[in-house]
Amino acid sequence: MLPGLSYRETMSGNYWRLDAPTDERAIAFTIDVYARNLVEFARNKTWRVTGTIDAESLASGRQLEGTLSFKLLSERRMPYRLSFVGDDGHRYELRGQREWSGLAPIDSMTILPASLFDSRGDEVARVTLRFDLRADWMAWMKSFRLRFGGN
């Protein structure tokens, strides 16, 4: 069996609903990012994602799942698509991407601008998430694991 790879990432920040643009709210997620097979990952450049999300007045410790595409080499970006069911019982999707910039290399890899969409595909909120490089870098590095047997 071919090995896979996984790591854990935590990001936090703020969001504001389009219908209440002056009301900033907290948002954070912790995700486990994994590729079950490194050969397949080398072909499709897509990680699977599971985790939890907390979004003030929207989702409290809710499970999420989705994908993270590693397109840094070919397109200079890393698109995230994460879906979850909010506390109101409705499905939401967080879509955003990190975009590599040589002018701001740290910010471009630690800031995730995104939007939240409802189940109809309508944008309902704008989001800015950050990876805390100083506080979380070591834990992030230690989280990388080779996985065998599809785990």
N, C-alpha and C positions, 0 to 999 in steps of 0.2 A: 504494500500500500504506500502511496506517495504521501509525503508530509504536507501538512497545512501550516498556517501561521495565524496568530491572533495577537491582539493588543487591546488595551482599555484606554478610553479617552473621556475626559470630563471637560465640559465647556459651560460657561454661565454668562449671563448678560441681561439684556432688557428687550422687551417688545412693546409695541403699541398697536392697538386695533385701529383700523382705518376709520371706523365710526367714532373713535375717541382719541384723536392724535396727540392730545396733551396729557394723557393718562399713561405714563410709563409703568410697566409691570416687570417683575423679575421672571427670568426663565433660566433653566439649567437642565442639562442632560448628562448622563453617564452611559456610555455605549461600549459594548464589546464588539470589536470589529474582527472578522475572521474570514479566512479563505481555507476551505477544506482541503484543497489540492493546489499546490504551488504551480504545477504545470498548467492547470486550467486558469488559475489567476494570471499567469504570464500571458495567456491568450486573450482573456476578456477584461482584464484590469479592474475587476469589480469585487469588492468585499461585501459580505453579508453583515448586517448590523442587527443587534438586539440590545435592549437596555431599558432605561426608565427616564421619564421626563417629568419635570415639575415646572409648570407655567402658572403663575399667579392668576387666580380666578378662571382658570381653564382646565388644568390637569394637575392632579396631586399624586405623584409617585406612579404615574401610569406607564404601562408597558409600551414600548415602541419597537418597531422593526423597520428594516429597509435596506438601502444599499449606499455604499460610498464607492465612487469610481476613482481610480488612480490614473488620471490623465495628465499628470504633471509633465512627463517627457514629451508627449505628442501634442498636447493642447494647452499646457501650462495652467491646468485647473484641476480641482477635486470636487466634483458635484456630490452633494448629499441629498438623499430622498428618504425621509423618515416619517412613517405614519403611526398614528396612535388614536385611541378613542378618548375624548375628553371627559371630564366629570359630568358633562351634560348628556353623555351617551352618543354624541355625534363624532364621526371620524374626521380627523384632520391630517394634513400632510405638511411637514416642514421641508421646504426645498431651498437650497442655497448652494454656494460654492466658494471655495477658497481659490483665489487666482494669483499665481506667482507673479511677483513684480520685483525686478532687480533693483528698483529705486527704493523699495520698502520691503526687503526680504523677510524680516521678522514679522511685521504686521501682516503681510500677505499670507503667511502660513499660520498665524495665531488668531486671526479675526475671520469669523464666518458670517457674512451678511446673508440673510435669508428672508423668506416670506412664509407665512402660514396660509394654507388654503383649506376651505371647507370641503365637504363631500361632493359638492357640485363642481369643484374646481375653481371657485371664486376666491380671490385673494382677500383675506380678512385681517391680516396683520403683517407688520414689518418687524424683523428681528435682527439683533446684532449680538452674536455670541463670541466669547473670547476664551482661548486656551491660556491659562495662567502659567506662562513659561517658568517664572521663578519658583512658584510653589509646586507645580505639578510635573515638571520635566522629568525628574528622577523617577517618580512613580510610573510615569508613562513609559520610560525606557525599560524599567524593570518588568513591566507588564507584557512585553513581547515574549511569545512562546511558540516554539515549534510544536505542532500537534500531529500525532500519528493515529491512524485508525479512524479518521473521520470525525474525531472529537474536537 
